[in-house]
Amino acid sequence: MKIAQVAPLWERVPPPTYGGIELVVSHLTDELVRRGHDVTLFASGDSQTLAKLEAVYPRALRLDPDVKEYSVYEMLELSQVYQRASEFDIIHSHVGISALSLASLVSVPTVHTLHGRFTADNKNAFLHHHKQPYVSISDSQRTVNLNYVNTVYNGIEVADYPFVSHPQQPPYLAFLGRFSPEKGPHHAIAIAKKTGWQLKMAGKVDTVDAKFFEQEIAPHIDGKQIHYLGEVNHSEKAQLLGNASVTLFPITWEEPFGLVMIESMATGTPVLATAMGSVPEVVAQGISGYICNDYAQMAEMISAALKLNRQNCRQHVENNFSVTQMVNGYVGVYEQIIQERMNANGRIHAAKIQI
């Protein structure tokens, strides 16, 4: 198949530090190339890929302080994609509502992976284009009635996450993610303080979350019990998660997926997570972690999580969230959409002949 992958321009593919969508796009794109598909990746110019790279801007927009209007470059990217639509059998968009209008103007089908959540505003755009094909990354994400082709869980290269059979001593809890209210870093700190555990935290602070970080997080960072490591690269991330006794995932929103959970479990470290969004689909209760109703329960369940078999945590990821399984899912989606489009075109052609 000739496939166009359309990635956000905010981060490069794959991301050097934080960037869940871009990591998924990287794994998907490279594995499709390995399987013999002809893939073109539309992404930032500093992206690294086995596919043919088409770039509108030379580097990730987040790295350029001169870029003030992200939407301008996303518009240019999509213009380039759809001007070349006839070159592809299918276009796979990872950029949300921005691609919907252009996708409806060409005969080549576009499938949209929903990486984010629905809002009161963006759901209107999705509903207007509800007949286009969509892929959800968890069943819990399907809160708006759209033409869902399938749910395809995000996948990782498990081999990229070294298994750690015994956590580091002295023991600590881990938190990895954006320092934003919905990710719950302030609750991770509260859990650590309530239980007396050390907490090591890593992740980026977006401009929009700077005030939250300064007020709710920074005052608690003492370098003794509460440690802040900043943004970390892949190797540092794997070490942080793998050497931890437990990873905390105290979200306050309906998380569409949550790569951190499977990254932690891949290293062998169990997860304690809030029962919201995709969590019940990702964490195997009593096997790879515990799904908790609130933060007080998360604190109480640390001792139980310590007793879980770390090899079972990794096996859960290998069985359910590998790159192979993810790509198998997407190839099935592509084939189904292309066949349906061919069938529809055949019916249209037959109708014209009858007329």
MOFEN-V257757 format. One record per residue. N is the residue number from 1. RES is the residue in one letter. PHI is phi in degrees with one decimal (999 if undefined). PSI is psi as a letter, one per 40 degrees, with the letter a starting at -180 (* if undefined). BURIAL is # if it has 9 or more other ideal C-beta (glycine too) atoms within 8 Angstrom, else .. Layout:
N&RES&PHI&PSI&BURIAL  N&RES&PHI&PSI&BURIAL
This chain:
1&M&999&i&.  2&K&-99.3&h&#  3&I&-124.2&h&#  4&A&-102.8&h&#  5&Q&-105.5&h&#  6&V&-114.5&h&#  7&A&-103.6&i&#  8&P&-61.4&i&#  9&L&-96.6&e&#  10&W&-65.2&d&.  11&E&-121.1&i&#  12&R&-77.5&i&#  13&V&-114.2&h&#  14&P&-77.1&i&#  15&P&-73.7&i&#  16&P&-70.6&d&.  17&T&-131.7&b&.  18&Y&-92.3&h&#  19&G&162.6&g&#  20&G&-66.2&d&#  21&I&-61.9&d&#  22&E&-65.6&d&#  23&L&-67.8&d&#  24&V&-62.3&d&#  25&V&-60.9&d&#  26&S&-62.1&d&#  27&H&-61.4&d&#  28&L&-63.7&d&#  29&T&-62.8&d&#  30&D&-66.0&d&#  31&E&-69.0&d&#  32&L&-62.4&d&#  33&V&-63.9&d&#  34&R&-59.9&d&.  35&R&-85.3&e&.  36&G&96.4&e&.  37&H&-82.0&i&#  38&D&-92.8&h&.  39&V&-116.8&h&#  40&T&-115.9&h&#  41&L&-104.0&h&#  42&F&-95.4&h&#  43&A&-161.6&a&#  44&S&-67.5&i&#  45&G&-67.1&e&.  46&D&-90.8&e&.  47&S&-69.3&i&#  48&Q&-120.8&h&.  49&T&-153.7&i&#  50&L&-81.9&e&.  51&A&-83.7&i&#  52&K&-74.7&h&.  53&L&-99.9&h&#  54&E&-117.9&h&#  55&A&-123.3&h&#  56&V&-89.5&d&#  57&Y&-131.0&i&#  58&P&-69.2&d&.  59&R&-150.5&i&#  60&A&-55.1&h&#  61&L&-64.2&d&#  62&R&-64.1&d&.  63&L&-86.7&e&.  64&D&-111.6&h&#  65&P&-67.5&e&.  66&D&-79.4&e&.  67&V&-83.1&h&#  68&K&-108.9&d&.  69&E&-123.4&g&.  70&Y&-57.2&d&#  71&S&-62.9&d&.  72&V&-62.1&d&.  73&Y&-76.5&d&#  74&E&-64.4&d&#  75&M&-63.3&d&#  76&L&-64.6&d&#  77&E&-60.9&d&#  78&L&-68.0&d&#  79&S&-61.3&d&#  80&Q&-64.4&d&#  81&V&-60.3&d&#  82&Y&-81.5&e&#  83&Q&-68.7&d&.  84&R&-106.1&e&#  85&A&-54.2&d&#  86&S&-66.0&e&.  87&E&-78.2&e&.  88&F&-118.4&i&#  89&D&-83.4&d&.  90&I&-155.6&i&#  91&I&-113.2&h&#  92&H&-113.6&h&#  93&S&-97.0&h&#  94&H&-118.4&e&#  95&V&-111.3&e&#  96&G&77.9&a&#  97&I&-67.0&e&.  98&S&-59.4&d&#  99&A&-89.6&e&#  100&L&-61.4&d&#  101&S&-65.6&d&.  102&L&-66.5&d&#  103&A&-61.3&d&#  104&S&-78.7&e&.  105&L&-100.8&e&.  106&V&-121.0&i&#  107&S&-80.8&d&.  108&V&-71.8&h&#  109&P&-72.6&i&#  110&T&-116.3&h&#  111&V&-106.7&h&#  112&H&-111.1&h&#  113&T&-87.7&h&#  114&L&-89.0&g&#  115&H&-88.5&e&#  116&G&-113.1&a&.  117&R&-107.9&i&.  118&F&-80.2&i&.  119&T&-118.6&i&.  120&A&-59.8&d&.  121&D&-90.5&d&.  122&N&-69.0&d&#  123&K&-64.7&d&#  124&N&-65.1&d&.  125&A&-67.6&d&#  126&F&-63.1&d&#  127&L&-65.3&d&#  128&H&-64.1&d&.  129&H&-114.8&f&#  130&H&-67.4&e&#  131&K&-81.8&e&.  132&Q&-66.5&i&#  133&P&-79.7&h&#  134&Y&-127.4&i&#  135&V&-120.5&h&#  136&S&-93.4&i&#  137&I&-99.6&e&#  138&S&-160.3&i&#  139&D&-67.7&d&.  140&S&-65.0&d&#  141&Q&-71.5&e&#  142&R&-80.8&g&#  143&T&-94.8&e&.  144&V&-121.1&h&#  145&N&-78.7&h&.  146&L&-126.9&i&#  147&N&-84.8&g&.  148&Y&-80.1&h&#  149&V&-82.4&d&#  150&N&-170.6&i&#  151&T&-102.8&h&#  152&V&-123.0&h&#  153&Y&-69.9&i&#  154&N&-62.6&i&#  155&G&-130.6&i&#  156&I&-128.5&i&#  157&E&-80.7&h&.  158&V&-58.4&d&#  159&A&-64.3&e&.  160&D&-77.6&e&.  161&Y&-120.9&g&#  162&P&-55.3&h&.  163&F&-75.7&h&#  164&V&-117.9&h&#  165&S&-74.7&d&.  166&H&-134.6&h&.  167&P&-66.0&i&#  168&Q&-67.6&i&.  169&Q&-114.7&h&.  170&P&-67.5&i&.  171&P&-71.8&i&#  172&Y&-151.1&i&#  173&L&-95.5&i&#  174&A&-118.4&i&#  175&F&-133.7&h&#  176&L&-136.2&h&#  177&G&155.8&i&#  178&R&-62.7&i&#  179&F&-87.7&g&#  180&S&-134.5&i&#  181&P&-55.4&d&#  182&E&-68.5&d&.  183&K&-84.5&e&#  184&G&75.2&f&#  185&P&-62.3&d&#  186&H&-66.1&d&#  187&H&-74.2&d&#  188&A&-61.0&d&#  189&I&-64.1&d&#  190&A&-62.3&d&#  191&I&-64.3&d&#  192&A&-62.3&d&#  193&K&-69.1&d&#  194&K&-68.0&d&.  195&T&-98.6&e&.  196&G&83.9&e&.  197&W&-75.8&i&#  198&Q&-71.5&i&#  199&L&-131.6&h&#  200&K&-109.4&h&#  201&M&-121.8&i&#  202&A&-145.1&i&#  203&G&149.7&i&#  204&K&-94.4&i&.  205&V&-116.3&h&.  206&D&-71.4&i&.  207&T&-54.4&d&.  208&V&-64.8&d&.  209&D&-105.3&e&#  210&A&-60.0&d&#  211&K&-65.1&d&.  212&F&-59.2&d&#  213&F&-63.7&d&#  214&E&-63.5&d&.  215&Q&-89.8&d&.  216&E&-103.8&d&#  217&I&-112.2&d&#  218&A&-52.9&d&#  219&P&-62.0&e&.  220&H&-96.0&e&.  221&I&-77.3&h&#  222&D&-119.4&e&.  223&G&73.2&e&.  224&K&-114.4&d&.  225&Q&-100.3&d&#  226&I&-108.4&h&#  227&H&-114.0&h&#  228&Y&-115.6&h&#  229&L&-100.2&e&#  230&G&75.3&a&.  231&E&-76.9&i&.  232&V&-124.0&i&#  233&N&-82.8&a&.  234&H&-61.9&d&.  235&S&-61.3&d&.  236&E&-65.3&d&#  237&K&-63.2&d&#  238&A&-61.8&d&#  239&Q&-68.1&d&.  240&L&-58.3&d&#  241&L&-70.8&d&#  242&G&-66.2&d&#  243&N&-84.0&e&#  244&A&-74.7&i&#  245&S&-79.1&d&#  246&V&-149.9&i&#  247&T&-102.8&h&#  248&L&-95.1&h&#  249&F&-131.9&g&#  250&P&-90.3&f&#  251&I&-65.4&i&#  252&T&-120.4&e&#  253&W&-135.6&i&.  254&E&-80.2&g&#  255&E&-60.3&h&#  256&P&-65.5&d&#  257&F&-146.1&c&#  258&G&100.8&g&#  259&L&-57.6&d&#  260&V&-55.4&d&#  261&M&-62.2&d&#  262&I&-74.8&d&#  263&E&-64.5&d&#  264&S&-64.9&d&#  265&M&-62.2&d&#  266&A&-63.2&d&#  267&T&-79.8&e&#  268&G&106.3&e&#  269&T&-88.4&h&#  270&P&-69.2&i&#  271&V&-119.7&h&#  272&L&-108.5&h&#  273&A&-136.8&i&#  274&T&-73.0&i&#  275&A&-77.2&g&.  276&M&-137.7&i&#  277&G&56.1&b&#  278&S&-78.9&e&#  279&V&-49.8&d&#  280&P&-64.5&e&#  281&E&-86.2&e&.  282&V&-102.1&d&#  283&V&-91.1&h&#  284&A&-86.7&h&.  285&Q&-57.6&h&.  286&G&76.1&e&.  287&I&-119.7&d&#  288&S&-113.1&e&#  289&G&158.9&a&#  290&Y&-135.2&h&#  291&I&-97.8&h&#  292&C&-115.8&i&#  293&N&-80.0&d&.  294&D&-155.1&i&.  295&Y&-75.9&d&#  296&A&-64.1&d&.  297&Q&-67.9&d&#  298&M&-59.9&d&#  299&A&-62.4&d&#  300&E&-69.2&d&.  301&M&-89.9&e&#  302&I&-58.5&d&#  303&S&-62.0&d&.  304&A&-69.2&d&.  305&A&-63.3&d&#  306&L&-64.5&d&#  307&K&-88.8&e&.  308&L&-71.1&i&#  309&N&-76.6&h&.  310&R&-67.6&d&#  311&Q&-65.6&d&#  312&N&-66.2&d&#  313&C&-61.4&d&#  314&R&-65.3&d&#  315&Q&-62.2&d&.  316&H&-60.7&d&#  317&V&-71.0&d&#  318&E&-58.2&d&#  319&N&-79.1&d&.  320&N&-129.5&d&.  321&F&-134.8&f&#  322&S&-89.2&i&#  323&V&-61.0&d&#  324&T&-57.3&d&.  325&Q&-65.8&d&#  326&M&-62.7&d&#  327&V&-69.4&d&#  328&N&-55.9&d&.  329&G&-63.0&d&#  330&Y&-71.0&d&#  331&V&-60.8&d&#  332&G&-61.5&d&#  333&V&-63.8&d&#  334&Y&-58.0&d&#  335&E&-62.6&d&.  336&Q&-65.4&d&#  337&I&-66.9&d&#  338&I&-63.5&d&#  339&Q&-65.4&d&.  340&E&-64.0&d&.  341&R&-67.4&d&#  342&M&-63.3&d&.  343&N&-64.1&d&.  344&A&-64.1&d&.  345&N&-63.6&d&#  346&G&-65.0&d&.  347&R&-66.5&d&.  348&I&-63.9&d&.  349&H&-62.2&d&.  350&A&-64.0&d&.  351&A&-63.7&d&.  352&K&-65.3&d&.  353&I&-65.8&d&.  354&Q&-65.2&d&.  355&I&-65.7&*&.
